[in-house]
Structure formats: structure tokens, C-alpha cells
């Protein structure tokens, strides 16, 4: 798993992940959109706002891991939820990558220059009326992260080995509007990973698994 790509100097599995991301459809994630439509939480007449999150993979001390945050408990929206750093697009942002990197620097003090952007996952619709673009990034060096106290209660990491362990994931029944849906979630180190964040991770898992297994 430590083989390096001669051209980029990054691990071979990271370069394979780039190729897997290149093959993904950057349109709206259809299963989630269909679920929101069926539950009455989404109408095609609505004008969704654009947002982006950074899905940061850190590999500075052996085991690759994802950087995640837990939002403050007193926020108006998504209080106490586990999330990737990110937020609504600003007019001056140079695309979703610019939004994701700016928000990550604001929320967890992650320097934009330390992140190598690998690609995008399909755009993810949310019940709050956003279309969120997940931007996958790779960080090869240790970084000194600090939570923005007005938004972020905690920063933590999730090892990729845990993420890819299917036995760690459970199903949760959730009532959405006029129908009941079943979604994946995970408990890790006292953190409950569910909702939009878990949905994005479910999109990432098969790409990561292919990248890791094909270069092992």
C-alpha cells in the first residue's frame, strides 16, 4: 500500500483514486434526489443554492484518515452534526474547489496550499435546499488544525480502514415527509456519522475500495 507513483510522488492508490473520480458522473446524485422528491422534500420548481464541502484525506503518519468536524450544539442549522468542512458558495469563489478550500481554511484552519485536489463526487441534494459538491482532497503532511469556535465544536479523524469496514455501518429508519426511508450510519469514537455526511461517504467508499485493493 506504500507504492509511490513515479510521476507525482503520491501513493499509487491515490493516483488510482484520481482515475476513479474522473470516471464518476458529476451530475446530481440520482438516488438521493429521487428519495427527496418521493418524500415531498424537493420540488423541481425550487432553486437550490450551491455549496461545496472538502472531503480531506490525511496521510501524514501511516494510516490514511478522513478529517471530519462536529458542529456546535447551539447552531440554528445542523446543530451537533458530524460534517465535512464546507458551506455555501460565494460569488468570488473559483468554482466548488475554491468554495471547499476557503471554507476548510475558515472552519478548521487547513491551509489551502497543503491540499491536493483529487476530484469531485456527484453533487448531493439536501433537505435544506442546497446542492452540495463534495471535493476530495489529499494532504500528505501533518497540519496544525484549529476549530473556528463560532461554528465547530470538535475536529476528529476517521481511519480509512474503519470507513471501508462494512460491519461498522448500520441501517437507520428515518421518516421523511410522507415516507419512511432507510439510510446508512456509523458510530465511531463517540461520534455519530449520518445524514448528508454518511451519504457522501457511501459514494466515496466503492471508489476508495477499488483504489486501495487494486494497488495492494
KOLBARO-65278 format. One record per residue (C-alpha): x, z, y. Coordinates in Angstrom, 2 decimals, padded with zeros to 5 digits. Example, Ala and Ser with C-alpha at 12.3 -4.5 7.8 and 13.67 -1.06 7.14 Angstrom:
2
TORNU	u	w	v
TORNU	012.30	007.80	-004.50 $
TORNU	013.67	007.14	-001.06 $
end
This chain:
216
TORNU	u	w	v
TORNU	000.00	000.00	000.00 $
TORNU	003.07	000.18	002.24 $
TORNU	003.97	-003.55	002.04 $
TORNU	004.54	-004.94	005.52 $
TORNU	003.63	-008.33	006.92 $
TORNU	006.84	-010.09	007.93 $
TORNU	005.23	-011.83	010.90 $
TORNU	003.54	-008.87	012.60 $
TORNU	005.33	-005.83	011.21 $
TORNU	001.99	-004.29	010.37 $
TORNU	000.97	-003.26	006.84 $
TORNU	-000.21	-006.12	004.65 $
TORNU	-003.63	-004.50	004.21 $
TORNU	-004.14	-004.51	007.99 $
TORNU	-003.42	-008.24	008.16 $
TORNU	-005.85	-008.80	005.30 $
TORNU	-008.46	-006.77	007.20 $
TORNU	-007.95	-009.07	010.20 $
TORNU	-008.76	-012.05	007.96 $
TORNU	-011.84	-010.29	006.57 $
TORNU	-013.07	-009.51	010.08 $
TORNU	-012.51	-013.14	011.08 $
TORNU	-014.93	-014.17	008.32 $
TORNU	-017.74	-011.83	009.41 $
TORNU	-020.77	-013.05	011.33 $
TORNU	-020.60	-011.70	014.88 $
TORNU	-024.35	-012.05	015.29 $
TORNU	-026.76	-009.12	015.26 $
TORNU	-026.73	-007.10	012.04 $
TORNU	-029.88	-008.52	010.45 $
TORNU	-030.87	-005.66	008.07 $
TORNU	-030.86	-003.13	010.91 $
TORNU	-032.72	-005.46	013.27 $
TORNU	-035.37	-006.12	010.61 $
TORNU	-035.72	-002.38	009.96 $
TORNU	-036.21	-001.64	013.67 $
TORNU	-038.76	-004.44	014.00 $
TORNU	-040.73	-003.23	010.98 $
TORNU	-040.79	000.34	012.29 $
TORNU	-042.08	-000.76	015.69 $
TORNU	-038.90	000.47	017.43 $
TORNU	-037.79	-003.00	018.53 $
TORNU	-039.61	-005.93	020.10 $
TORNU	-038.18	-009.36	020.73 $
TORNU	-039.56	-009.19	024.27 $
TORNU	-037.22	-006.31	025.11 $
TORNU	-033.97	-006.90	026.97 $
TORNU	-031.28	-004.94	025.13 $
TORNU	-028.35	-003.58	027.09 $
TORNU	-024.84	-004.49	025.98 $
TORNU	-022.47	-001.79	024.75 $
TORNU	-019.34	-001.54	022.65 $
TORNU	-017.52	001.09	020.62 $
TORNU	-013.96	001.29	019.36 $
TORNU	-013.54	001.81	015.62 $
TORNU	-009.96	003.18	015.74 $
TORNU	-007.85	003.25	012.58 $
TORNU	-004.84	005.54	012.98 $
TORNU	-001.85	005.25	010.63 $
TORNU	000.90	007.41	012.05 $
TORNU	001.64	009.87	009.24 $
TORNU	000.93	008.20	005.91 $
TORNU	-002.79	008.29	005.10 $
TORNU	-004.76	005.90	007.35 $
TORNU	-007.75	007.57	009.00 $
TORNU	-010.52	006.85	011.45 $
TORNU	-010.77	008.64	014.77 $
TORNU	-014.27	009.97	015.46 $
TORNU	-015.87	012.23	018.04 $
TORNU	-018.69	014.73	018.12 $
TORNU	-020.74	014.56	021.28 $
TORNU	-021.62	017.67	023.30 $
TORNU	-024.74	019.53	022.22 $
TORNU	-026.27	019.55	025.71 $
TORNU	-026.24	015.80	026.40 $
TORNU	-029.52	014.02	027.14 $
TORNU	-028.89	011.29	024.54 $
TORNU	-027.44	011.63	021.04 $
TORNU	-026.54	015.28	021.58 $
TORNU	-024.24	016.73	018.94 $
TORNU	-023.97	013.48	017.01 $
TORNU	-020.82	012.05	015.48 $
TORNU	-019.86	008.82	017.24 $
TORNU	-017.10	006.35	017.89 $
TORNU	-015.75	006.34	021.45 $
TORNU	-017.72	003.80	023.42 $
TORNU	-020.55	003.14	025.80 $
TORNU	-022.40	000.68	027.98 $
TORNU	-020.63	-002.40	029.28 $
TORNU	-019.56	-002.50	032.92 $
TORNU	-019.74	-005.80	034.85 $
TORNU	-015.96	-005.81	035.27 $
TORNU	-015.15	-005.34	031.58 $
TORNU	-013.35	-008.31	029.98 $
TORNU	-015.76	-008.56	027.05 $
TORNU	-016.61	-005.99	024.35 $
TORNU	-012.92	-005.30	023.72 $
TORNU	-012.50	-004.29	027.34 $
TORNU	-015.53	-002.00	027.18 $
TORNU	-014.39	-000.36	023.94 $
TORNU	-010.82	000.23	025.14 $
TORNU	-011.93	001.53	028.54 $
TORNU	-014.43	003.94	027.02 $
TORNU	-011.90	005.19	024.44 $
TORNU	-009.42	005.94	027.21 $
TORNU	-012.09	007.72	029.24 $
TORNU	-013.56	009.74	026.36 $
TORNU	-010.53	010.69	024.25 $
TORNU	-007.51	009.66	026.39 $
TORNU	-006.50	006.94	023.93 $
TORNU	-004.12	004.59	025.80 $
TORNU	-005.38	001.02	025.61 $
TORNU	-001.85	-000.29	025.13 $
TORNU	-001.49	001.72	021.91 $
TORNU	-004.37	-000.11	020.25 $
TORNU	-004.01	-003.43	018.46 $
TORNU	-007.43	-005.09	018.35 $
TORNU	-008.12	-006.46	014.86 $
TORNU	-011.57	-007.99	015.32 $
TORNU	-015.28	-007.28	015.58 $
TORNU	-018.03	-006.21	013.24 $
TORNU	-021.57	-007.63	013.59 $
TORNU	-023.42	-006.43	016.69 $
TORNU	-025.55	-003.39	015.92 $
TORNU	-029.02	-002.84	017.46 $
TORNU	-030.10	000.74	018.19 $
TORNU	-033.40	002.53	018.75 $
TORNU	-032.27	003.36	022.28 $
TORNU	-032.39	-000.34	023.19 $
TORNU	-028.70	-001.27	023.03 $
TORNU	-026.86	-003.99	021.20 $
TORNU	-023.51	-002.43	020.32 $
TORNU	-020.41	-004.45	019.43 $
TORNU	-018.04	-002.49	017.15 $
TORNU	-014.43	-003.43	017.95 $
TORNU	-011.96	-002.49	015.21 $
TORNU	-008.55	-001.34	016.41 $
TORNU	-005.30	-000.27	014.76 $
TORNU	-002.96	002.44	016.06 $
TORNU	000.45	002.63	014.40 $
TORNU	001.96	005.52	016.37 $
TORNU	000.87	009.10	016.88 $
TORNU	-001.18	009.60	020.03 $
TORNU	-001.99	012.72	022.03 $
TORNU	-005.77	012.73	022.31 $
TORNU	-007.88	014.91	024.58 $
TORNU	-011.70	015.01	024.72 $
TORNU	-013.43	014.32	028.01 $
TORNU	-015.17	017.72	028.39 $
TORNU	-018.31	016.35	030.02 $
TORNU	-019.07	014.13	027.00 $
TORNU	-017.04	015.01	023.93 $
TORNU	-017.11	018.36	022.14 $
TORNU	-014.56	017.51	019.46 $
TORNU	-012.23	014.82	018.13 $
TORNU	-011.62	014.62	014.39 $
TORNU	-010.39	012.16	011.79 $
TORNU	-011.83	010.77	008.56 $
TORNU	-009.31	009.56	005.93 $
TORNU	-009.99	006.05	004.68 $
TORNU	-009.75	007.36	001.10 $
TORNU	-012.75	009.60	001.83 $
TORNU	-014.65	006.84	003.63 $
TORNU	-014.23	004.49	000.65 $
TORNU	-015.25	007.11	-001.94 $
TORNU	-018.84	006.13	-002.77 $
TORNU	-019.51	009.57	-004.29 $
TORNU	-019.18	011.08	-000.81 $
TORNU	-022.16	009.15	000.52 $
TORNU	-025.75	010.34	000.13 $
TORNU	-029.13	008.80	000.93 $
TORNU	-031.34	010.33	003.62 $
TORNU	-035.04	009.62	004.15 $
TORNU	-035.99	009.18	007.80 $
TORNU	-039.37	008.47	009.39 $
TORNU	-039.06	005.69	011.95 $
TORNU	-042.27	004.89	013.72 $
TORNU	-044.79	003.83	011.10 $
TORNU	-042.47	003.62	008.11 $
TORNU	-040.01	005.67	006.10 $
TORNU	-036.51	004.31	005.66 $
TORNU	-033.54	005.44	003.58 $
TORNU	-030.13	005.49	005.23 $
TORNU	-026.63	006.48	004.15 $
TORNU	-024.91	009.60	005.47 $
TORNU	-021.87	011.73	004.73 $
TORNU	-020.79	015.32	005.28 $
TORNU	-017.09	015.68	005.94 $
TORNU	-015.21	018.78	007.02 $
TORNU	-018.29	020.30	008.64 $
TORNU	-019.32	017.04	010.33 $
TORNU	-022.47	015.09	009.53 $
TORNU	-021.89	011.35	009.83 $
TORNU	-025.19	009.49	010.02 $
TORNU	-027.29	007.13	012.13 $
TORNU	-025.60	004.30	014.01 $
TORNU	-022.08	005.53	013.18 $
TORNU	-022.81	005.61	009.46 $
TORNU	-024.44	002.19	009.70 $
TORNU	-021.34	000.70	011.29 $
TORNU	-019.15	002.33	008.66 $
TORNU	-021.27	000.75	005.94 $
TORNU	-020.48	-002.65	007.48 $
TORNU	-016.77	-001.82	007.56 $
TORNU	-016.45	-000.39	004.04 $
TORNU	-016.57	-003.63	002.00 $
TORNU	-014.04	-005.28	004.32 $
TORNU	-011.69	-002.32	004.09 $
TORNU	-012.08	-002.11	000.34 $
TORNU	-011.23	-005.78	-000.07 $
TORNU	-008.24	-005.47	002.26 $
TORNU	-006.85	-002.36	000.56 $
TORNU	-007.44	-003.41	-003.02 $
TORNU	-006.12	-006.95	-002.59 $
TORNU	-002.78	-005.70	-001.26 $
TORNU	-002.24	-002.69	-003.51 $
end
